[in-house]
């Protein structure tokens, strides 16, 4: 496998500067910590992506806000998260980006508030909950999920082997 095929693409979430990582192979894609991105949807459209696996490292808004966005666009979407993360994001009010309000600066106040108001407050469903260290496979690649509460109760490390 050449090095180009092993790389993840990185997309930065506006205002919060957190990262979303994407790996595509054939008509499938894997996203870690999604946020809505029309440009990524266009990349998926051009690549004919039909199946999507979403992995959540923890339950904070900037790492979960894109789940329903991608579910609406790609019907074959499957989401994996820690059990605590899944329970938290199932409650709509927990998915409100309150941390954005602390970032409001006079120079970008209107743009930030418009962005804040555009984000739907809704339940996010997870298809598989991780409770203990677990190994799964995606397209022959081993994914190892290791719960590590600390940053949040539903935090976990995801190790990617042979990618």
QUIVENBEL-V684030 format. One record per residue. N is the residue number from 1. BURIAL is I if it has 9 or more other ideal C-beta (glycine too) atoms within 8 Angstrom, else O. Layout:
N&BURIAL, N&BURIAL
This chain:
1&O, 2&O, 3&O, 4&O, 5&O, 6&O, 7&O, 8&O, 9&O, 10&O, 11&I, 12&O, 13&I, 14&O, 15&O, 16&I, 17&O, 18&I, 19&O, 20&I, 21&I, 22&I, 23&I, 24&I, 25&O, 26&O, 27&O, 28&I, 29&I, 30&I, 31&I, 32&I, 33&I, 34&I, 35&I, 36&O, 37&I, 38&O, 39&O, 40&I, 41&I, 42&O, 43&I, 44&I, 45&O, 46&O, 47&I, 48&O, 49&I, 50&O, 51&I, 52&I, 53&I, 54&I, 55&I, 56&I, 57&I, 58&I, 59&I, 60&O, 61&I, 62&I, 63&I, 64&I, 65&I, 66&I, 67&I, 68&I, 69&I, 70&I, 71&I, 72&O, 73&O, 74&I, 75&O, 76&O, 77&I, 78&I, 79&I, 80&I, 81&I, 82&I, 83&I, 84&I, 85&I, 86&I, 87&I, 88&I, 89&I, 90&I, 91&I, 92&O, 93&O, 94&O, 95&I, 96&O, 97&I, 98&O, 99&I, 100&I, 101&O, 102&O, 103&I, 104&I, 105&O, 106&O, 107&O, 108&O, 109&I, 110&O, 111&O, 112&I, 113&I, 114&O, 115&I, 116&I, 117&O, 118&O, 119&I, 120&O, 121&O, 122&O, 123&O, 124&I, 125&O, 126&I, 127&O, 128&I, 129&I, 130&I, 131&O, 132&O, 133&O, 134&O, 135&O, 136&I, 137&O, 138&I, 139&O, 140&O, 141&I, 142&I, 143&I, 144&I, 145&I, 146&I, 147&I, 148&O, 149&I, 150&O, 151&O, 152&I, 153&O, 154&I, 155&I, 156&I, 157&O, 158&I, 159&O, 160&O, 161&O, 162&O, 163&O
